[in-house]
Amino acid sequence: MSNEMIVVGLTVAPEDEAEFTEFYHHRHIPKLLACFPEIVSARRYVEHNVDGTLRYYAKQQLTFYELAHGVDGTRCLADLTTRGGRDAERLEWASWAQGRLRGLEPARLYRQRYEHLRKPPGGVFCGPFFMVSVETRPERKDRFDRWYEETYLPRNVADVPLWSGCRRYESVGRSPEKQLTVYEATDTAKLAEALEQMRAPYRLAENASWSDWDSGADPAIVNEDATSFRPVFRYPD
């Protein structure tokens, strides 16, 4: 996999999900990859473990388009709206985007900036994951990144051996910048166990240290979210 990917986020009403998924999985994505050889694969995920909650009705869906090595990701992103060969699919996508999708986030380019030595046995983005997203104040970002990548993440992954991999991605051309940390697990049962390990008593001090960055009068973190996802589609492999 390249160190760059294009990410699309959205939510869809439960009553529209089956119809949208049929279009998105079997017309939109295959045609997009046929027109963009720069994109080597598509991975789709839906927010996990939200049944029985209000969040079920607005659960996040993510699509990761993995770019080939050596591709100009910025150019590829710009070409998504202009390259020919898929006019029918583009019109159908516009119809969904304008009237029936909720929480649609524009396609964004992300670049990997951190990877733990531990690698998923089946390759990246092959299983469920827990994702933490943050936006930080520019003047405090470098200091936060050093602490997060040199102290917090190595200790977290060491304390939670059920994580099969951990990577961090940073947005390109977005203001404010957004970072995504992906903790992968081999299956949803291991994901649940790993989250339990993260909350273990011996991790209380480590977890409490997060408040040094997202609390107080002038926190480094200005926006954050954390949730789990499970895979629902992969193409072409």
N, C-alpha and C positions, 0 to 999 in steps of 0.2 A: 504494500500500500504506500501511496505517496504521503508526505507530511501535510497535505492540504485536502480539505473536503468542503463541499457546499452543503449547508444545512437549511432545511425548510421546516418550520414549525406551524402547526395548525390545530384547531379543534373542529369537530363536526357533530351536529346533533345526532343523538342515538337513532332517531327515525330515518336519518339520511345516510347513516354509516355504511350500510350494505351497498347501496347504489353508488356512493362515492368510491368505496373501496374497489368495486368492480372496474370502474373507469380508471382510477389511479394506478392500480396494480397491473391491469391487463391492456390498457391503451396508452395512458399518459407516459408511464415510466419506460416501457419497452420502446416506444417511438422516440422518446428523448434520448435514450442511450444509442439508438440507431443513428441519430443525427449528430451525436456528440461522442466520437471515439475517444475524446479526452477523458470521458467519464467511464471508469472501468467497472463500477458496480454501484448498485443502489441497495441501501439497507433501511428498512422501515421498522419503527418501534411505537408502541402505545404505552401510555402511562399504566403502571402495574399496581395492583392491590388497592384499587379505589372503589371496588364494588361495595354497595351499601352506604356510600357517602355522597354528599352533594357534588363532590369533585368528579364523580362518575359522569355527570352530565356536561362537563367541560374538560374531559381528560385530554391531556396533550398527546399529540402525535408528532413524531419526528422522522424526517427522511434525511439520511446521510448519503450524499453522492461522493464517492471516493474518486479522486483524480489520479491519473497516471503520472508516473515520474516525469519530471521535466516540463510539465504543462504549465502555462501561464494562467494561474487560477483567476487572476483579476480579469483577464481577457475572456476566459471561458464564462465567468459569471455575467459579464456584460453581454455576451452573445446569446444568453438564454432567451432574451426577449426579441432578438432580431434574426437569428439564423433560420433560414427557410427549411421546408421539408416536412413540417408538421402543423400546417394551418388548421386542420380540423381539430386536432387535439388542443391546440392553443385556444381556439374559440370555446371549446367545451370547458377548459380550465378557467377561462375568464368568466364564464357563466357561473361556475361554482364559486369562484373567488369573490365575485361582486354581490352574490345574493344568498349563498347557503353555507359558506365556511365562516367560522368565527375564530377570532384570535389568530388570524393568518399573519405570520411573520415573514417579511420579504426574505428571499434567498440571500444567505450571507456566506462569505468565504471565511473559513477558519483554518488556522495553521497550528500544527502541533508544536508545543514548546517544552514539553516534559514527558518522559516515559520512564516508568520504573523498570528495573531489571527483570522483574517477573513478567512473563509473557503468557497470554492465554494459550492453552495447548492446541486449540483449533484455529488460531489466528484471531486477529482483532475483530470486534463487532460481530461475533458469532453467537453470543449469548445475552442474557439479561444484564442490566447494569444499574447502578445507583449513580445519579449525576448531580453534581453541585455546580450551580452557576453563580457567578458574582460579577458585579460592576464595582470598580474602585475609583477613588479620587486620584486623578493623575499625579498629584504631588506626593502621594503616599504609595503609589502602586509598586514601585521598584522594591521598597522595603518590605511590603506585604509579600510580593512574589518570592523574595529570598527566603523569608521565614517559612512560607507555605511549601516551597519545593525542596528546601534544604533541611527543614526540621519536621514540619507537621506531616507531610505525605509519607516520607520514609518511615516514620514511627507508626503511622496509621497502618500502612501495608504490613509492616512487621508484626504489629499486634493483632492483625486480622489475616491469618494465613489462608482463609477461604477466598480472599480476593485473588482472582486468577490474573489480573493485570490492572494497571492504573496509568492513565495518560491525562495530559492537560492540553487544551486547545485554546487559542486566542483569536478573537475576531480580527479581520483585516478590513480597514476602511470604515469601521463603525465608530460612532461617537455617542456615548462613551464606549470604550472598549469593553468587551464581555469575555469572560473566561469560563470554559466548561471543563470540569474535572469528571472523568469517567472511571468508575470502579467496576470492573467486570467480574461476573461470576459464571460458573459453568452451567447452572440451571437455577430455576426460581427457588427451589428448596435451599440451595447453597447461598443464594442471595439473602434470603430471610435469616439464615444462620449468621452470615457475615454482618448484617445490620445489628443483630443481637450482640455479636462480639464488639462492634464499635461502641455499644453502650455499656460494656462491662465495667465493673467498679474500678478496675485498675487503669481505666482510661478516663476517669473523671477529670483529673487535672489537665490532661491533654485536651479534652473536649472543652473544658472551661476556658482554655487559653484562646479559643475562637472569639470569645466576647471582648478580648483586648482589641479586636479589629472591627467589630460590627456594633459596638456600643459606645456610649459616652457622648459628649457634646460635639465632637468632630471625628466620627468614625472613618476609618479607611474604606470600609465597604459601605456603599450607598444603596445597593440593591442585591438581593440574594434569593436563591430558591434551591430546594433539594427534593428530588423525587426519584422513584424507580421506574424502569422501563423494561418491557419484554419484547422480543422480536416477533414481528408478524409477517414479514415479507423480505425476501432477498432475491436479487436478480443481477446478472444472469446465472450465477453459479448457485 
